[in-house]
């Protein structure tokens, strides 16, 4: 279009937005500007009187560089915060870090070559804090590089004294209200990490275990009960055999021995053991077996007793269950009900104590072969094989855990479980079905084990009476300790004598003793982070409880979402959040979890340095993160292509506004040309859908709505059609100013709706609009959404539907004729259209310029029975300025080589 001597008459775009994005160079420069202008606090000041929106940050663990899962989480949070700010709300976002726990202790052990037993507690904790502080710095800079805004100067960390003090205040209130109990019961125990574990610290993996059938020799009966177990090492701790009271058991004679097995299990057991011939010689109800004594399978000087229990299953095993109450929750419960002894031969390191006799000092796993050999020699091992099954493992060291009954501090969840479940209904869950996940977990979770046998954490300020051995928590002692923590941090537990924490005249609540010692256990790290709703929302200025939003991975239904709820209900009486959004995990392009061992991880900072953080952000935002997302080069390439389309579209829009001054040139909506009125209605209709998607945290739908609209409607239809009007019509003509008015409105909103997702580029777009004088705010993040309610009549909408149908049929035929070399360009075409009379009237009254919309040289419309389009080669000569094929070339003698329209345009421009 427009070559040669008429080039100077064409209004070509003059964009301020650079042709090349140059993200990897421009983004660090933009970050520096944001820091210099203190963007987060400037945003707060800009909304100082507005409604407050609080997204409470779930703390990542401060022990390594960020990974793609971190990036996904922080980008989603940042999109949320930026959107709510642009809506006009005052956004408060305090980033946080979880800093206590075993991984950091392991890092110190690796760094120093010492264990926590070999170092002064305060020195050990200081080394732990150094590592946490280092990685807080590393992660913080990485999050900033991704364009995440927040109160980075006032972050929270679980080791901060004011945080620890508030945490202990919550604990104290729960002690006073009777929610904290000390019990002797089985807990998840990691012998490698030498600590109890919370349910959220357990991961289930496949494991190969022994599978054995063991016969207990009779004492005063004529049969040997047969049990099945996958843990031979627990047999030394056996105290009983459980049977189901309502099931029948049969006496099975094999050779000269008689065994007792559940009637429903006899065929499976016989097949597994290899009994080719057996005889059932009697049957007895389970309830009739209670109280029968048999020999212990391991120790000749001990016995085992048969008891009844409803949990005994007929789905596997023999229908008789080996009972070791020290190593199983159900066994422990029955033992408490039946007054059975609870035997614990395993110490903190997973080794047998001297009470285990010949097994003393043996690691529990190594005892399996010793036990099997003993059983075999005594003739009690009927079968030995293996089984693959899902088994709990420690999420830190990834080794199998054991169940071990010891005294621990627990939160008595049973006291308020139902209230917590009912409170879930007061929260909005995204996706909605995710509430079922957390509800089902709370319904069955055991009481929460709070104590950990570590040093790096918030000490549980419990005392032990030296005179009677009673261990207890006293609110007055706790409050006195808290006063020290606020000033010195929780190191005070290790630097002060116990007397410093005792109120005057303090005595043991059990025996009245006056001599005490401090216990050495710390709080579960999930309690640390679980009370952040109190430690942050109640202590940081302008925050409110509950938070407006928690947003984390769906694994936090088992973790932080749950622990926050289970501390907030007893502390505040309501949930800590009004809404909860959960997202999936990041997988590689083959659907595998990203891991160091597989070497398939994606480093978000490397992606940012190669492509730009905006590309990474867009790639993450365009995926359906309500489920696990597969991420790799294919996704990045898709994001690059989408980004280029959006950026280039804006650049075209902005570039065509180079001579537009809204104060003088803005055309009232009612006076705009039909196509321009239609695109404004269509654009803001899509913006409404996008706002709804943002409101519902449905960010991948923002991409799903915006990109197709930009590609198929805004760019391919509208901008393509009005290009000639923008380039060729006189600068100040209504036709050109009308199109520019549409572009002016679109440009500002276009940049704003992209700002939450690609903030660096949106800021560049804003700079371009600022250069034009269209906006005054220094940053796009100091502006508010500029949303307009442009609407057109149903008749106008119908007219555009008809026109677009004509365009579709016309394009189909033009492409066919171009393929046949009949046409070289759309403008070589002439189009004839037949329409129903009513449709013809609607189209004519609308004033839509079909030549412009179809980008052809000539259109004629006739009445017909239905829509019909015919395309042929246009007659006439090609105008060298507009490229249309016209029959009126030279009609104006002043411009003998131009069509009449171009000639008149040039005269009006003079």
GUDREN-75021 format. One record per residue (C-alpha): x, y, z. Coordinates in steps of 0.1 Angstrom, whole numbers, always signed. Layout:
<sites>
X / Y / Z;
...
</sites>
This chain:
<sites>
+0 / +0 / +0;
+13 / +34 / -10;
+46 / +32 / -28;
+66 / +59 / -47;
+56 / +95 / -49;
+26 / +92 / -25;
+45 / +78 / +4;
+45 / +111 / +22;
+7 / +113 / +21;
+3 / +81 / +41;
-2 / +83 / +79;
+22 / +55 / +89;
+23 / +44 / +126;
+49 / +60 / +148;
+50 / +38 / +179;
+69 / +47 / +211;
+69 / +11 / +222;
+102 / -4 / +209;
+99 / -30 / +181;
+119 / -55 / +201;
+108 / -64 / +236;
+143 / -69 / +249;
+129 / -84 / +281;
+162 / -98 / +295;
+178 / -63 / +293;
+148 / -41 / +300;
+134 / -61 / +330;
+164 / -55 / +353;
+163 / -18 / +344;
+126 / -17 / +352;
+132 / -35 / +385;
+157 / -8 / +394;
+131 / +19 / +387;
+105 / +2 / +408;
+129 / +0 / +437;
+139 / +36 / +433;
+103 / +48 / +433;
+94 / +24 / +462;
+65 / +10 / +442;
+48 / -11 / +469;
+46 / +17 / +494;
+36 / +42 / +466;
+7 / +18 / +457;
-4 / +17 / +494;
-3 / +55 / +496;
-23 / +57 / +463;
-51 / +37 / +480;
-47 / +50 / +515;
-85 / +53 / +520;
-96 / +23 / +500;
-109 / -10 / +510;
-81 / -33 / +522;
-73 / -66 / +505;
-50 / -90 / +523;
-35 / -121 / +506;
-17 / -138 / +535;
+15 / -155 / +522;
+21 / -191 / +530;
+57 / -193 / +539;
+81 / -212 / +516;
+109 / -231 / +534;
+142 / -211 / +536;
+167 / -238 / +527;
+174 / -236 / +490;
+170 / -218 / +457;
+135 / -213 / +443;
+121 / -239 / +419;
+93 / -237 / +394;
+67 / -246 / +420;
+78 / -215 / +440;
+75 / -194 / +408;
+40 / -207 / +400;
+28 / -199 / +436;
+44 / -165 / +438;
+33 / -154 / +403;
-3 / -165 / +410;
-2 / -144 / +442;
+13 / -115 / +424;
-13 / -116 / +396;
-40 / -116 / +423;
-25 / -86 / +442;
-19 / -65 / +411;
-54 / -72 / +399;
-70 / -62 / +432;
-49 / -30 / +433;
-59 / -20 / +398;
-95 / -26 / +409;
-90 / +2 / +434;
-83 / -18 / +466;
-55 / -12 / +491;
-34 / -44 / +487;
-13 / -56 / +517;
+11 / -84 / +510;
+38 / -94 / +535;
+60 / -121 / +522;
+69 / -148 / +547;
+93 / -177 / +553;
+92 / -209 / +573;
+126 / -212 / +589;
+126 / -239 / +616;
+129 / -276 / +612;
+150 / -305 / +603;
+163 / -297 / +568;
+182 / -267 / +581;
+196 / -287 / +610;
+208 / -313 / +585;
+225 / -284 / +565;
+243 / -273 / +597;
+254 / -309 / +604;
+268 / -311 / +568;
+284 / -277 / +572;
+300 / -282 / +606;
+305 / -319 / +606;
+288 / -320 / +640;
+254 / -331 / +654;
+232 / -310 / +676;
+243 / -331 / +706;
+279 / -321 / +700;
+274 / -284 / +699;
+261 / -258 / +724;
+224 / -254 / +718;
+226 / -216 / +713;
+255 / -220 / +689;
+237 / -247 / +670;
+206 / -225 / +667;
+228 / -196 / +656;
+242 / -217 / +627;
+207 / -227 / +617;
+195 / -191 / +617;
+225 / -181 / +594;
+214 / -206 / +568;
+178 / -195 / +570;
+187 / -159 / +567;
+210 / -166 / +537;
+182 / -184 / +518;
+156 / -158 / +527;
+179 / -133 / +509;
+184 / -157 / +479;
+147 / -164 / +475;
+137 / -128 / +480;
+159 / -116 / +452;
+145 / -144 / +430;
+109 / -134 / +437;
+117 / -98 / +430;
+133 / -108 / +396;
+100 / -124 / +387;
+83 / -90 / +392;
+66 / -99 / +424;
+56 / -69 / +445;
+54 / -70 / +483;
+65 / -55 / +516;
+100 / -69 / +512;
+115 / -47 / +538;
+91 / -60 / +565;
+88 / -97 / +556;
+79 / -122 / +583;
+100 / -152 / +593;
+91 / -178 / +619;
+124 / -172 / +638;
+116 / -135 / +645;
+111 / -128 / +682;
+78 / -110 / +678;
+65 / -139 / +657;
+77 / -165 / +682;
+61 / -146 / +710;
+28 / -145 / +693;
+31 / -182 / +685;
+36 / -189 / +722;
+6 / -167 / +731;
-16 / -188 / +709;
-2 / -219 / +725;
-8 / -205 / +760;
-44 / -197 / +752;
-49 / -232 / +739;
-34 / -246 / +771;
-57 / -225 / +792;
-87 / -236 / +772;
-78 / -273 / +776;
-69 / -280 / +740;
-33 / -291 / +747;
-28 / -325 / +762;
+1 / -348 / +770;
-4 / -384 / +761;
+15 / -416 / +757;
+5 / -430 / +723;
+20 / -440 / +690;
+32 / -413 / +667;
+49 / -412 / +633;
+86 / -415 / +642;
+116 / -411 / +619;
+146 / -430 / +634;
+169 / -414 / +609;
+159 / -379 / +618;
+152 / -390 / +654;
+120 / -370 / +658;
+83 / -374 / +658;
+65 / -363 / +626;
+32 / -346 / +619;
+7 / -362 / +595;
+16 / -335 / +570;
+52 / -345 / +571;
+44 / -380 / +558;
+46 / -391 / +522;
+34 / -424 / +509;
+56 / -445 / +486;
+58 / -481 / +474;
+79 / -503 / +497;
+88 / -540 / +497;
+80 / -556 / +531;
+82 / -591 / +545;
+49 / -610 / +545;
+48 / -638 / +571;
+24 / -662 / +587;
+33 / -670 / +623;
+18 / -696 / +646;
+16 / -689 / +684;
+21 / -721 / +704;
-8 / -731 / +726;
-7 / -732 / +764;
-41 / -743 / +776;
-58 / -748 / +742;
-56 / -774 / +715;
-48 / -749 / +686;
-22 / -724 / +675;
-36 / -690 / +664;
-20 / -679 / +631;
-13 / -642 / +625;
-1 / -624 / +594;
+23 / -594 / +596;
+45 / -573 / +574;
+67 / -561 / +603;
+85 / -591 / +619;
+106 / -566 / +639;
+75 / -557 / +659;
+68 / -592 / +671;
+91 / -588 / +702;
+66 / -561 / +713;
+36 / -584 / +709;
+11 / -585 / +739;
-20 / -599 / +723;
-38 / -613 / +693;
-70 / -596 / +681;
-100 / -614 / +666;
-133 / -600 / +654;
-161 / -608 / +679;
-187 / -615 / +653;
-167 / -636 / +629;
-163 / -674 / +629;
-129 / -690 / +633;
-121 / -726 / +623;
-96 / -751 / +638;
-76 / -765 / +609;
-57 / -797 / +613;
-25 / -800 / +592;
-5 / -831 / +599;
-3 / -834 / +637;
-8 / -797 / +644;
-40 / -777 / +648;
-42 / -740 / +637;
-68 / -713 / +643;
-77 / -692 / +612;
-108 / -671 / +603;
-133 / -691 / +584;
-135 / -665 / +556;
-97 / -666 / +551;
-89 / -703 / +552;
-87 / -709 / +515;
-64 / -679 / +508;
-42 / -688 / +537;
-40 / -725 / +528;
-31 / -716 / +493;
-4 / -691 / +504;
+12 / -715 / +529;
+10 / -744 / +505;
-13 / -767 / +525;
-24 / -793 / +500;
-43 / -813 / +526;
-60 / -799 / +557;
-91 / -808 / +577;
-114 / -784 / +595;
-122 / -801 / +629;
-141 / -773 / +647;
-155 / -738 / +646;
-158 / -711 / +672;
-172 / -675 / +673;
-146 / -648 / +678;
-162 / -635 / +710;
-157 / -670 / +726;
-119 / -668 / +721;
-114 / -637 / +743;
-91 / -643 / +773;
-73 / -674 / +759;
-35 / -673 / +766;
-8 / -685 / +742;
+29 / -685 / +742;
+48 / -654 / +731;
+63 / -659 / +696;
+97 / -646 / +706;
+103 / -647 / +744;
+98 / -681 / +762;
+91 / -663 / +795;
+62 / -642 / +781;
+27 / -649 / +769;
+1 / -633 / +746;
-36 / -631 / +751;
-65 / -632 / +726;
-88 / -601 / +727;
-116 / -590 / +705;
-116 / -558 / +683;
-140 / -545 / +657;
-112 / -533 / +634;
-101 / -568 / +625;
-106 / -573 / +587;
-115 / -603 / +567;
-101 / -588 / +535;
-65 / -600 / +540;
-43 / -619 / +564;
-56 / -646 / +586;
-84 / -628 / +604;
-62 / -627 / +635;
-41 / -596 / +641;
-8 / -594 / +659;
-11 / -567 / +685;
+19 / -545 / +694;
+3 / -514 / +711;
+35 / -495 / +711;
+36 / -496 / +673;
+1 / -490 / +661;
-28 / -465 / +667;
-56 / -491 / +666;
-36 / -516 / +687;
-29 / -488 / +712;
-66 / -479 / +715;
-76 / -515 / +721;
-48 / -519 / +746;
-61 / -489 / +765;
-96 / -503 / +765;
-85 / -538 / +776;
-58 / -526 / +800;
-30 / -544 / +781;
+6 / -535 / +786;
+23 / -512 / +761;
+57 / -524 / +753;
+83 / -501 / +737;
+117 / -517 / +730;
+128 / -491 / +703;
+147 / -460 / +712;
+150 / -426 / +694;
+175 / -440 / +669;
+154 / -470 / +660;
+175 / -494 / +680;
+163 / -520 / +705;
+168 / -511 / +742;
+183 / -535 / +767;
+148 / -546 / +777;
+146 / -564 / +743;
+173 / -589 / +755;
+192 / -605 / +727;
+181 / -577 / +703;
+197 / -549 / +723;
+214 / -524 / +700;
+201 / -538 / +668;
+185 / -514 / +643;
+148 / -523 / +639;
+151 / -532 / +602;
+181 / -554 / +608;
+160 / -573 / +633;
+137 / -588 / +607;
+161 / -615 / +596;
+170 / -623 / +632;
+133 / -627 / +641;
+126 / -648 / +610;
+155 / -671 / +618;
+143 / -675 / +654;
+107 / -682 / +644;
+119 / -708 / +618;
+141 / -726 / +643;
+111 / -727 / +668;
+88 / -741 / +641;
+65 / -710 / +643;
+72 / -696 / +609;
+46 / -711 / +585;
+53 / -689 / +555;
+77 / -661 / +545;
+75 / -640 / +514;
+74 / -603 / +504;
+47 / -578 / +495;
+48 / -544 / +476;
+25 / -519 / +493;
+21 / -482 / +500;
+39 / -472 / +532;
+45 / -439 / +551;
+79 / -423 / +546;
+95 / -392 / +561;
+92 / -363 / +537;
+126 / -350 / +548;
+149 / -379 / +545;
+125 / -401 / +525;
+131 / -432 / +546;
+103 / -454 / +560;
+90 / -443 / +593;
+79 / -464 / +623;
+50 / -460 / +647;
+64 / -455 / +682;
+44 / -449 / +714;
+60 / -422 / +736;
+49 / -393 / +756;
+42 / -363 / +734;
+23 / -330 / +735;
-9 / -331 / +714;
-36 / -308 / +703;
-69 / -325 / +712;
-85 / -320 / +678;
-115 / -341 / +689;
-127 / -313 / +712;
-134 / -290 / +682;
-133 / -312 / +651;
-169 / -307 / +643;
-167 / -270 / +647;
-137 / -269 / +623;
-156 / -290 / +597;
-186 / -267 / +599;
-164 / -236 / +596;
-153 / -248 / +561;
-187 / -238 / +549;
-180 / -201 / +557;
-151 / -201 / +532;
-151 / -198 / +494;
-130 / -226 / +479;
-114 / -224 / +445;
-119 / -248 / +428;
-152 / -254 / +447;
-147 / -292 / +450;
-114 / -287 / +469;
-134 / -282 / +501;
-142 / -320 / +500;
-104 / -327 / +501;
-98 / -308 / +533;
-131 / -319 / +549;
-123 / -356 / +544;
-88 / -351 / +559;
-101 / -333 / +590;
-128 / -358 / +596;
-102 / -387 / +601;
-70 / -369 / +612;
-57 / -380 / +646;
-49 / -356 / +674;
-21 / -333 / +663;
+13 / -343 / +677;
+30 / -310 / +686;
+63 / -319 / +701;
+96 / -325 / +682;
+128 / -338 / +696;
+150 / -312 / +680;
+168 / -279 / +688;
+160 / -256 / +659;
+125 / -244 / +666;
+103 / -227 / +692;
+108 / -244 / +725;
+78 / -259 / +742;
+81 / -242 / +776;
+71 / -273 / +796;
+86 / -281 / +830;
+94 / -314 / +846;
+91 / -318 / +884;
+123 / -332 / +898;
+105 / -347 / +927;
+76 / -366 / +910;
+86 / -366 / +873;
+54 / -348 / +863;
+57 / -329 / +830;
+34 / -300 / +825;
+26 / -267 / +808;
+16 / -238 / +831;
+2 / -206 / +815;
+19 / -183 / +841;
+53 / -199 / +833;
+46 / -196 / +796;
+37 / -159 / +799;
+69 / -152 / +818;
+89 / -170 / +791;
+70 / -150 / +764;
+82 / -117 / +780;
+118 / -128 / +775;
+111 / -141 / +739;
+98 / -107 / +728;
+131 / -92 / +738;
+156 / -120 / +731;
+139 / -145 / +709;
+133 / -181 / +719;
+170 / -187 / +726;
+160 / -174 / +760;
+149 / -210 / +769;
+185 / -221 / +766;
+202 / -190 / +780;
+182 / -185 / +812;
+179 / -207 / +843;
+145 / -223 / +849;
+140 / -201 / +879;
+138 / -171 / +857;
+105 / -184 / +843;
+89 / -194 / +877;
+63 / -171 / +893;
+69 / -164 / +930;
+59 / -194 / +952;
+54 / -217 / +923;
+48 / -254 / +930;
+43 / -286 / +911;
+6 / -290 / +904;
+8 / -327 / +911;
+30 / -331 / +942;
+37 / -296 / +954;
+74 / -299 / +947;
+95 / -268 / +941;
+124 / -281 / +920;
+120 / -282 / +883;
+139 / -287 / +851;
+133 / -275 / +815;
+122 / -300 / +789;
+139 / -300 / +756;
+113 / -303 / +728;
+103 / -278 / +702;
+70 / -271 / +685;
+61 / -288 / +653;
+70 / -265 / +624;
+35 / -268 / +611;
+24 / -251 / +643;
+50 / -224 / +636;
+34 / -216 / +602;
-1 / -226 / +612;
-3 / -197 / +636;
+9 / -171 / +611;
-27 / -159 / +609;
-22 / -145 / +644;
+15 / -137 / +642;
+11 / -117 / +610;
-25 / -106 / +606;
-27 / -93 / +642;
+8 / -77 / +643;
+14 / -61 / +609;
-3 / -27 / +605;
-37 / -24 / +587;
-41 / -62 / +584;
-73 / -79 / +593;
-83 / -114 / +606;
-94 / -134 / +587;
-73 / -128 / +556;
-92 / -123 / +524;
-72 / -151 / +507;
-49 / -180 / +511;
-33 / -193 / +479;
-11 / -224 / +479;
-6 / -258 / +463;
-33 / -284 / +468;
-10 / -304 / +491;
-17 / -277 / +517;
-52 / -290 / +523;
-32 / -315 / +543;
-7 / -289 / +555;
-10 / -252 / +559;
-46 / -247 / +550;
-55 / -273 / +576;
-30 / -264 / +604;
-41 / -227 / +600;
-77 / -237 / +605;
-69 / -260 / +634;
-52 / -232 / +653;
-76 / -204 / +643;
-108 / -221 / +654;
-97 / -226 / +691;
-79 / -192 / +691;
-103 / -169 / +672;
-135 / -190 / +668;
-135 / -187 / +630;
-114 / -197 / +600;
-82 / -176 / +592;
-93 / -171 / +556;
-124 / -159 / +537;
-113 / -177 / +505;
-88 / -204 / +496;
-73 / -210 / +462;
-53 / -242 / +455;
-31 / -250 / +425;
-14 / -281 / +413;
+22 / -292 / +411;
+47 / -286 / +382;
+56 / -315 / +361;
+79 / -319 / +331;
+66 / -323 / +296;
+63 / -360 / +300;
+41 / -356 / +331;
+68 / -366 / +356;
+74 / -347 / +388;
+103 / -324 / +386;
+132 / -335 / +408;
+169 / -332 / +412;
+174 / -369 / +408;
+157 / -369 / +374;
+174 / -337 / +363;
+142 / -325 / +347;
+136 / -294 / +368;
+131 / -260 / +352;
+149 / -231 / +369;
+126 / -201 / +368;
+155 / -177 / +370;
+172 / -193 / +341;
+140 / -191 / +321;
+138 / -154 / +331;
+174 / -147 / +320;
+169 / -164 / +287;
+134 / -153 / +277;
+123 / -128 / +303;
+102 / -130 / +335;
+71 / -119 / +316;
+74 / -149 / +293;
+77 / -172 / +324;
+47 / -154 / +340;
+26 / -156 / +309;
+35 / -193 / +304;
+24 / -201 / +340;
-7 / -180 / +338;
-20 / -196 / +306;
-21 / -231 / +320;
-49 / -247 / +340;
-31 / -246 / +374;
-61 / -260 / +393;
-45 / -294 / +383;
-9 / -304 / +379;
+7 / -285 / +350;
+32 / -299 / +325;
+59 / -273 / +317;
+88 / -272 / +293;
+101 / -257 / +260;
+68 / -263 / +242;
+48 / -243 / +268;
+75 / -215 / +267;
+73 / -214 / +229;
+35 / -210 / +231;
+39 / -182 / +256;
+65 / -165 / +234;
+41 / -166 / +204;
+11 / -154 / +225;
+32 / -126 / +240;
+45 / -114 / +206;
+9 / -112 / +193;
-3 / -92 / +222;
+26 / -69 / +223;
+26 / -63 / +185;
-11 / -56 / +186;
-7 / -30 / +213;
+23 / -15 / +194;
+1 / -11 / +162;
-27 / +5 / +182;
-4 / +29 / +201;
+16 / +37 / +169;
-15 / +48 / +151;
-23 / +74 / +178;
+8 / +95 / +171;
-12 / +126 / +162;
-42 / +120 / +184;
-51 / +145 / +211;
-81 / +133 / +231;
-90 / +168 / +243;
-95 / +179 / +207;
-99 / +148 / +186;
-121 / +124 / +206;
-152 / +115 / +187;
-184 / +110 / +208;
-195 / +74 / +208;
-228 / +82 / +191;
-210 / +99 / +162;
-184 / +72 / +156;
-185 / +49 / +126;
-204 / +16 / +129;
-173 / -6 / +128;
-156 / +15 / +155;
-187 / +15 / +177;
-189 / -23 / +173;
-153 / -30 / +183;
-156 / -9 / +214;
-187 / -28 / +225;
-170 / -61 / +216;
-138 / -52 / +233;
-153 / -41 / +266;
-177 / -71 / +265;
-146 / -93 / +265;
-130 / -72 / +292;
-160 / -79 / +313;
-155 / -116 / +309;
-118 / -111 / +317;
-126 / -92 / +349;
-149 / -120 / +359;
-121 / -145 / +353;
-97 / -124 / +374;
-123 / -122 / +402;
-127 / -159 / +403;
-89 / -165 / +402;
-94 / -181 / +368;
-62 / -167 / +353;
-58 / -192 / +325;
-92 / -181 / +312;
-78 / -145 / +309;
-54 / -159 / +283;
-82 / -181 / +269;
-105 / -151 / +264;
-80 / -124 / +254;
-56 / -141 / +229;
-84 / -155 / +207;
-102 / -122 / +207;
-70 / -103 / +199;
-60 / -127 / +172;
-94 / -134 / +155;
-114 / -103 / +161;
-94 / -72 / +171;
-64 / -79 / +149;
-77 / -101 / +121;
-110 / -83 / +116;
-110 / -48 / +130;
-74 / -36 / +128;
-70 / -52 / +94;
-101 / -34 / +81;
-94 / +1 / +95;
-57 / +1 / +85;
-65 / +18 / +52;
-87 / +44 / +70;
-60 / +51 / +95;
-32 / +53 / +68;
-51 / +70 / +39;
-79 / +92 / +51;
-71 / +128 / +60;
-55 / +131 / +94;
-84 / +152 / +109;
-112 / +135 / +91;
-141 / +119 / +110;
-133 / +85 / +95;
-98 / +86 / +108;
-105 / +102 / +142;
-133 / +78 / +148;
-110 / +48 / +144;
-84 / +66 / +165;
-110 / +72 / +192;
-116 / +34 / +194;
-79 / +27 / +195;
-74 / +53 / +223;
-100 / +37 / +246;
-87 / +2 / +238;
-50 / +10 / +243;
-52 / +21 / +280;
-75 / -8 / +290;
-55 / -33 / +270;
-23 / -24 / +290;
-41 / -25 / +323;
-57 / -60 / +318;
-23 / -74 / +309;
-5 / -57 / +338;
-12 / -83 / +365;
+3 / -111 / +342;
+31 / -93 / +323;
+39 / -63 / +345;
+72 / -54 / +329;
+57 / -51 / +294;
+26 / -34 / +307;
+48 / -8 / +323;
+65 / -3 / +290;
+31 / +1 / +273;
+22 / +26 / +300;
+53 / +46 / +293;
+43 / +48 / +256;
+9 / +61 / +265;
+25 / +85 / +289;
+47 / +98 / +261;
+15 / +104 / +241;
+0 / +124 / +270;
-28 / +99 / +274;
-21 / +90 / +310;
-6 / +109 / +339;
+3 / +82 / +365;
+40 / +76 / +368;
+34 / +38 / +368;
+6 / +17 / +355;
+5 / +3 / +391;
-6 / +37 / +404;
-36 / +37 / +381;
-71 / +21 / +382;
-88 / +1 / +356;
-103 / +23 / +330;
-134 / +3 / +320;
-161 / +18 / +298;
-197 / +6 / +292;
-200 / +10 / +255;
-231 / -6 / +241;
-248 / -8 / +207;
-283 / -16 / +197;
-295 / -51 / +189;
-300 / -39 / +153;
-263 / -28 / +151;
-252 / -62 / +166;
-274 / -80 / +141;
-260 / -59 / +112;
-224 / -69 / +122;
-234 / -105 / +124;
-247 / -103 / +88;
-216 / -84 / +77;
-192 / -109 / +94;
-210 / -138 / +78;
-205 / -121 / +44;
-168 / -116 / +53;
-164 / -153 / +61;
-179 / -165 / +28;
-160 / -138 / +9;
-127 / -148 / +24;
-132 / -185 / +16;
-138 / -177 / -21;
-109 / -151 / -22;
-85 / -177 / -8;
-96 / -202 / -34;
-92 / -177 / -62;
-58 / -167 / -49;
-47 / -203 / -49;
-59 / -206 / -85;
-39 / -174 / -93;
-70 / -156 / -104;
-65 / -130 / -77;
-32 / -118 / -62;
-46 / -98 / -33;
-79 / -92 / -16;
-81 / -58 / -32;
-81 / -74 / -66;
-116 / -87 / -57;
-151 / -75 / -64;
-179 / -91 / -43;
-216 / -95 / -50;
-239 / -103 / -21;
-274 / -116 / -20;
-294 / -111 / +13;
-329 / -116 / +25;
-348 / -84 / +21;
-350 / -79 / +59;
-313 / -85 / +64;
-305 / -62 / +35;
-324 / -34 / +51;
-307 / -40 / +85;
-273 / -39 / +69;
-280 / -8 / +48;
-294 / +11 / +77;
-263 / +3 / +98;
-240 / +22 / +75;
-213 / -6 / +77;
-188 / -1 / +49;
-185 / -36 / +34;
-156 / -27 / +12;
-136 / -17 / +43;
-147 / -48 / +63;
-141 / -72 / +35;
-109 / -54 / +23;
-120 / -56 / -13;
-123 / -30 / -41;
-160 / -32 / -48;
-192 / -46 / -32;
-227 / -48 / -45;
-257 / -60 / -24;
-289 / -75 / -39;
-320 / -90 / -25;
-322 / -128 / -26;
-337 / -159 / -9;
-308 / -164 / +14;
-272 / -153 / +20;
-251 / -158 / -11;
-217 / -144 / -20;
-199 / -144 / -53;
-163 / -131 / -58;
-147 / -121 / -91;
-118 / -101 / -103;
-125 / -64 / -100;
-127 / -44 / -132;
-106 / -12 / -136;
-71 / +0 / -128;
-51 / -3 / -96;
-47 / +30 / -76;
-10 / +34 / -67;
-20 / +50 / -33;
-47 / +27 / -19;
-41 / -3 / -42;
-78 / -7 / -48;
-89 / -16 / -83;
-111 / +13 / -95;
-129 / +24 / -127;
-126 / +61 / -117;
-88 / +64 / -120;
-80 / +99 / -133;
-115 / +113 / -126;
-99 / +142 / -109;
-76 / +159 / -134;
-53 / +172 / -106;
-44 / +136 / -98;
-47 / +117 / -131;
-31 / +85 / -117;
-53 / +82 / -85;
-88 / +70 / -78;
-113 / +97 / -70;
-114 / +88 / -33;
-76 / +92 / -29;
-77 / +124 / -49;
-103 / +139 / -27;
-84 / +128 / +4;
-53 / +146 / -7;
-72 / +177 / -15;
-88 / +177 / +19;
-54 / +172 / +35;
-39 / +202 / +18;
</sites>
